[in-house]
Each structure stands twice: as C-alpha cells, then as structure tokens.
Amino acid sequence: MQIKQWKGEEISLLREDLQQKTKGSISEKWFYTHVKNEQDKLPRKDTLNLFCEYINEQSWNAYVHKYEVKRQPTNSVSTTIKKKENNSKLKIPVMLAIGIVILSLVAYFISFKSPDPPYRFCFVDQNTHLPVVDSFLEIKIIKDEETPLFFPLKANCIEGEGNHIDFVIKGRYYKALHVKRTINNAGYEESIFLQPDDYAMILHLFANSKVEDWERRREQLREIMNDNLKAYELTNDGFTIDVLTKSEFINKMTLPTRILKKVAIVQTDYENDKISLIKFTQE
C-alpha cells in the first residue's frame, strides 16, 4: 500500500509510533496536508527534524548533506557547486520524496512486525449481571470479504488477538447481539451484556415443568407466537425431521405426557415481537 493511500488506522499507527520513538507528534490534518496532497512548500523545519529522528538521522540538514554527498560526481568542486545552484529547487522535493518513502517503508514494516493486541470478552446476563450459562452459546466471526465463521463457546469468555473485532453472539436463551470494536491497547477486556430471550425461557419452562392449568398454558403460547409460526423438530445432529404449525406445536407442548420433559428449545426467531420460528429437539 502506498503512503498516499493510508487512512485513519494507518495514520493513527504512524502517529503512535512517532510519539513513542521521538516524543513528538503530528496531527492527522498535517498528514493529509503534506503527504496526501501535493505541496509547493516544505513542512516546517522542526517537523522535518522529527521525521529524520524517526528514521535515525541526526537532523534534516544532516540528511540533506548526506544525500548531496552521495550524489556528488567525481569531478571538480566548482562543477559540483554550479550543479547544486542550478538544481537546488528540484533537489529538495526529491529529497523530501525519498525521506517520505523511507518513512513509509519503516512504518509499513513496523506495522507488520508489531504483534496484534490481545483481547478478552466475557458475556454477562443483563438482568442478573452473572456470567451467561448457556450450552448453546454461539459466536459468528465476521471478516471482510470472507465467509463468516461459526463456532460454539465452551465458556462465557473468548480470547484472541487483533485490531478489529466484528462478531455476533447468540445463545439459546439470549437475543443475538452484534459487537464491533477497534482494539488499540494490549490486554483489552470488556464485559458484554446479553439480553435474555424471555419467550425462549418461557418455552423451556413450559416444556420442563409441572402444569395444572393446561388451557391457561395454551392461551399463553398463543399470545407469544405468530400465527404463521413454523416449528422445526431437529435430531440431535441438526437434521430436520418434522415441521409443525402453530396449533400443532401448541398441542405438542400442552399434552400432559412424559415426552415434554425431553423437549429442548434450540433457536427462536421473531417477527413483530412474536415468535415466528422455533427449532427444538427431543433429548
């Protein structure tokens, strides 16, 4: 990538590295003014000295002198002086360009050699402020121009390395949450609060608790479900073996048989604040 193509992240990395190595800094506006746009005038001398220090040169004057010495032909001193006088207006921009190229290469390779900062995210119940306990907690990692990665979580925390984090977290009893972060500091930690999926929890309780008033349960289910509900019964390995309508699913959930004890809700989707899709297994 050419230095003129740098944007916010690359410019920020350069500014941070410049600050660490020289104790000096430039503004993002300065970068856009003097690097991304053509300028007839050189930047201020103190800024040029700053960049020279960054690339381990003593000063801008020393850098110019070194450059001229390297280009000096093996002829008389008078000829050399005359050429300098004739070409002085051209050489400074060329030297600046060379300095910027060196700077861009240094910063470019530094950005590749620097390790990505580690991060840690932990998922917490929004209501109880306790760690999320859900065996169906799943994360979808999103990367530009790549197919998303899905994997289940064995604990309520994830760890990794990188500057940009983009993922969707969802549990069996928690609503999906899209999280995007830019990580600049090593050892970044954050608690992510997940909102409980109340209807999914109600379905779970209905399928795994003793009920005396069956008609009341049926009415409660009618209230929280969309009329066009689709309920998919899955095998333990994820294959669909049956698709039920709203009335068929309610009948299944309200029959006083032992099989209700084995129903596990896997997924719920919503439309207009009512459940429109349910996926469940019989364990």
Buried (B, 14 or more C-beta within 10 A) or exposed (E): EEBEEBEEEBBBBBBEBBEEBBEBEBEEEBBEEBBEEEEEEBBEEEBBBBBBBBBEBEEBEEBBEEBBEEBEEEEEEEEBEEBEEEEEEEBBBEBBEEBBEBBBEBBBEEBEEEEEBBBEBBBBBBEEEEBBEBEBBBBBBBEEEEEEEEEEBEEBBBEEEBBEBBBBBBBBBBBBBEBEBEBEEEEBEEEBEBEBBEBBBBBBEBBEEEEEEEEEBBEBBEEBBBEEBBBBBBEEEEEEEEEBEBBEBBEBBBEEEEEBEEBBBBBBEBEEEBBBBBBBBBE
